[in-house]
Amino acid sequence: MKPIRIGSVGLAALPPRIAVPLVEPLSAHSLLRLRGQGADILELRLDLFPRQDEKYLQDAVRKIRAAARLPLIATIRRDIAHPWPGPETRREKLFLSLLPFVDGVDLELESALAGRVARAARVRGRTVILSHHDYLRALSPAELSLLVRRFRRLPGNILKIAVLARNPAEMIELLFFTRERTFPLITAVMGKWARLYRALAPLFGSRLTYAYYRKPTAPGQPSLREMRELFSRLYPS
């Protein structure tokens, strides 16, 4: 399987890698603290930043990149839990304007802009994550297969699937789905089983785990400190 990287960080299943979502610009001191606590990658949740105008976001991303010295993923989420205030043409323009300053992008698999932004990102050598989030339930095998077919039709590098698990059986079903795939995949569950799933997911082939710095961006998401301590015990170097 071809190696996958986001910036300087290789995304093999092991050792586990942690991405930390940022919902606002942080001071240089806080960014260095994140790096010291074990963050491998920063996901910039630009849809949650205080402002979304192009110049503000470009300046914010430049400053974060210079201070953190970590790979950056640009995410401008639009889904049932994160309504985007403007038209899709504006969101697409923002993605394209940020490509020079980031190492990867996260695009909703079903969005109309996914193909165009993904192709532009690949031309620049950026890693493309195509993602699907369901905050209400887990997905059936048929629904998971449909996501795989959609993913294969687009120029993405990694498929990301995050769903709500209501019981252990749903969590285990997603773990087995992850293990059986032959392409790069990130999977996660939300809710009360989120921590256990994230601890096990690297063993089944999931390439990246998300953990928060100050507040969660998804139900059940663990903190960076908690996740790094857990990984250090479960996956000794």
C-alpha positions as semicolon CSV with decimal commas, in nm:
position;residue;x (nm);y (nm);z (nm)
1;M;0,000;0,000;0,000
2;K;0,132;0,344;-0,094
3;P;0,249;0,543;0,213
4;I;0,019;0,829;0,313
5;R;0,148;1,148;0,470
6;I;0,009;1,477;0,590
7;G;0,301;1,712;0,568
8;S;0,595;1,554;0,746
9;V;0,383;1,302;0,940
10;G;0,341;0,952;0,801
11;L;0,002;0,793;0,857
12;A;0,061;0,426;0,909
13;A;-0,184;0,258;1,146
14;L;0,096;0,223;1,400
15;P;0,234;0,415;1,576
16;P;-0,093;0,598;1,647
17;R;-0,107;0,961;1,536
18;I;-0,320;1,231;1,698
19;A;-0,479;1,530;1,529
20;V;-0,602;1,815;1,748
21;P;-0,892;2,028;1,618
22;L;-0,854;2,403;1,675
23;V;-1,169;2,616;1,682
24;E;-0,988;2,949;1,717
25;P;-0,639;3,095;1,678
26;L;-0,411;3,020;1,972
27;S;-0,111;3,202;2,112
28;A;0,236;3,085;2,016
29;H;0,280;2,961;2,374
30;S;-0,035;2,747;2,357
31;L;0,065;2,604;2,019
32;L;0,405;2,504;2,152
33;R;0,231;2,344;2,451
34;L;0,017;2,139;2,213
35;R;0,325;2,013;2,038
36;G;0,488;1,931;2,372
37;Q;0,179;1,736;2,482
38;G;0,203;1,510;2,179
39;A;-0,006;1,659;1,900
40;D;0,111;1,527;1,563
41;I;-0,121;1,729;1,338
42;L;-0,354;2,028;1,382
43;E;-0,697;2,027;1,222
44;L;-0,807;2,387;1,169
45;R;-1,186;2,389;1,213
46;L;-1,214;2,714;1,023
47;D;-1,593;2,697;1,017
48;L;-1,581;2,751;1,394
49;F;-1,325;3,034;1,393
50;P;-1,457;3,376;1,507
51;R;-1,457;3,504;1,149
52;Q;-1,459;3,339;0,806
53;D;-1,344;3,617;0,574
54;E;-1,057;3,519;0,347
55;K;-0,787;3,758;0,471
56;Y;-0,858;3,681;0,836
57;L;-0,835;3,306;0,781
58;Q;-0,521;3,330;0,569
59;D;-0,347;3,543;0,833
60;A;-0,460;3,309;1,111
61;V;-0,339;2,998;0,928
62;R;0,000;3,157;0,850
63;K;0,054;3,250;1,215
64;I;-0,049;2,905;1,339
65;R;0,182;2,736;1,091
66;A;0,481;2,950;1,190
67;A;0,428;2,904;1,563
68;A;0,321;2,539;1,582
69;R;0,555;2,389;1,322
70;L;0,309;2,102;1,279
71;P;0,121;1,981;0,968
72;L;-0,215;2,150;0,918
73;I;-0,549;2,019;0,787
74;A;-0,799;2,281;0,670
75;T;-1,160;2,192;0,748
76;I;-1,460;2,411;0,670
77;R;-1,739;2,180;0,780
78;R;-2,093;2,195;0,647
79;D;-2,331;1,928;0,771
80;I;-2,637;1,883;0,989
81;A;-2,446;1,983;1,302
82;H;-2,248;2,268;1,144
83;P;-2,459;2,487;0,915
84;W;-2,238;2,701;0,692
85;P;-2,365;3,061;0,680
86;G;-2,274;3,137;0,319
87;P;-2,308;2,984;-0,028
88;E;-2,102;2,685;-0,139
89;T;-1,920;2,900;-0,392
90;R;-1,776;3,106;-0,107
91;R;-1,676;2,798;0,091
92;E;-1,504;2,656;-0,217
93;K;-1,318;2,983;-0,274
94;L;-1,198;2,980;0,087
95;F;-1,068;2,624;0,055
96;L;-0,879;2,711;-0,264
97;S;-0,730;3,027;-0,114
98;L;-0,592;2,830;0,183
99;L;-0,424;2,550;-0,013
100;P;-0,083;2,727;-0,021
101;F;-0,073;2,736;0,361
102;V;-0,190;2,388;0,468
103;D;-0,081;2,028;0,421
104;G;-0,422;1,870;0,379
105;V;-0,794;1,936;0,349
106;D;-1,100;1,761;0,489
107;L;-1,401;1,769;0,255
108;E;-1,747;1,619;0,302
109;L;-1,769;1,319;0,074
110;E;-2,119;1,413;-0,047
111;S;-2,053;1,784;-0,105
112;A;-2,073;1,929;-0,455
113;L;-1,735;2,099;-0,413
114;A;-1,547;1,785;-0,306
115;G;-1,425;1,682;-0,650
116;R;-1,311;2,028;-0,758
117;V;-1,131;2,115;-0,435
118;A;-0,980;1,766;-0,410
119;R;-0,834;1,791;-0,760
120;A;-0,688;2,136;-0,689
121;A;-0,542;2,009;-0,363
122;R;-0,384;1,704;-0,527
123;V;-0,223;1,927;-0,793
124;R;-0,051;2,115;-0,509
125;G;0,055;1,792;-0,342
126;R;-0,187;1,827;-0,052
127;T;-0,346;1,525;0,117
128;V;-0,723;1,498;0,072
129;I;-0,948;1,350;0,340
130;L;-1,302;1,279;0,221
131;S;-1,527;1,247;0,523
132;H;-1,874;1,139;0,628
133;H;-2,022;1,216;0,971
134;D;-2,344;1,080;1,115
135;Y;-2,423;1,229;1,456
136;L;-2,741;1,027;1,506
137;R;-2,660;0,661;1,437
138;A;-2,422;0,398;1,307
139;L;-2,430;0,292;0,941
140;S;-2,537;-0,040;0,795
141;P;-2,295;-0,251;0,587
142;A;-2,477;-0,139;0,272
143;E;-2,441;0,227;0,366
144;L;-2,071;0,181;0,441
145;S;-2,023;0,013;0,103
146;L;-2,195;0,306;-0,067
147;L;-1,950;0,547;0,098
148;V;-1,660;0,338;-0,030
149;R;-1,798;0,349;-0,385
150;R;-1,837;0,727;-0,366
151;F;-1,487;0,764;-0,229
152;R;-1,335;0,561;-0,511
153;R;-1,496;0,791;-0,770
154;L;-1,324;1,101;-0,627
155;P;-0,955;1,202;-0,610
156;G;-0,919;1,155;-0,235
157;N;-0,632;1,001;-0,038
158;I;-0,813;0,898;0,281
159;L;-1,174;0,810;0,361
160;K;-1,291;0,925;0,706
161;I;-1,608;0,789;0,865
162;A;-1,737;0,904;1,205
163;V;-2,069;0,779;1,342
164;L;-2,261;0,757;1,666
165;A;-2,231;0,414;1,827
166;R;-2,521;0,326;2,054
167;N;-2,388;-0,009;2,174
168;P;-2,068;-0,220;2,164
169;A;-2,190;-0,423;1,866
170;E;-2,201;-0,112;1,647
171;M;-1,854;-0,016;1,761
172;I;-1,717;-0,362;1,682
173;E;-1,885;-0,368;1,341
174;L;-1,704;-0,047;1,242
175;L;-1,373;-0,185;1,370
176;F;-1,410;-0,495;1,149
177;F;-1,509;-0,277;0,853
178;T;-1,189;-0,077;0,908
179;R;-0,974;-0,389;0,926
180;E;-1,107;-0,524;0,596
181;R;-1,029;-0,217;0,386
182;T;-0,726;-0,209;0,158
183;F;-0,705;0,170;0,127
184;P;-0,626;0,440;0,387
185;L;-0,912;0,490;0,628
186;I;-0,986;0,693;0,941
187;T;-1,278;0,574;1,151
188;A;-1,421;0,698;1,478
189;V;-1,733;0,664;1,686
190;M;-1,900;0,936;1,888
191;G;-2,082;0,900;2,216
192;K;-2,002;0,697;2,526
193;W;-1,797;0,439;2,334
194;A;-1,571;0,699;2,173
195;R;-1,271;0,655;2,403
196;L;-1,265;0,276;2,383
197;Y;-1,300;0,286;2,005
198;R;-1,014;0,535;1,964
199;A;-0,792;0,321;2,183
200;L;-0,854;0,013;1,965
201;A;-0,885;0,170;1,620
202;P;-0,510;0,180;1,536
203;L;-0,492;-0,198;1,577
204;F;-0,762;-0,233;1,310
205;G;-0,595;0,004;1,065
206;S;-0,742;0,348;1,134
207;R;-0,478;0,605;1,043
208;L;-0,556;0,901;1,271
209;T;-0,720;0,977;1,603
210;Y;-0,876;1,313;1,695
211;A;-0,847;1,457;2,047
212;Y;-0,934;1,800;2,180
213;Y;-0,721;2,067;2,345
214;R;-0,968;2,291;2,532
215;K;-1,313;2,158;2,444
216;P;-1,446;1,865;2,239
217;T;-1,561;1,914;1,881
218;A;-1,755;1,585;1,878
219;P;-1,955;1,391;2,141
220;G;-1,728;1,174;2,357
221;Q;-1,405;1,309;2,208
222;P;-1,117;1,261;2,455
223;S;-0,858;1,524;2,543
224;L;-0,510;1,526;2,391
225;R;-0,349;1,457;2,728
226;E;-0,582;1,163;2,795
227;M;-0,530;1,012;2,450
228;R;-0,153;1,049;2,453
229;E;-0,125;0,890;2,798
230;L;-0,349;0,604;2,688
231;F;-0,150;0,545;2,369
232;S;0,179;0,550;2,560
233;R;0,051;0,263;2,776
234;L;-0,118;0,061;2,504
235;Y;0,141;0,110;2,227
236;P;0,488;0,133;2,384
237;S;0,758;0,236;2,141
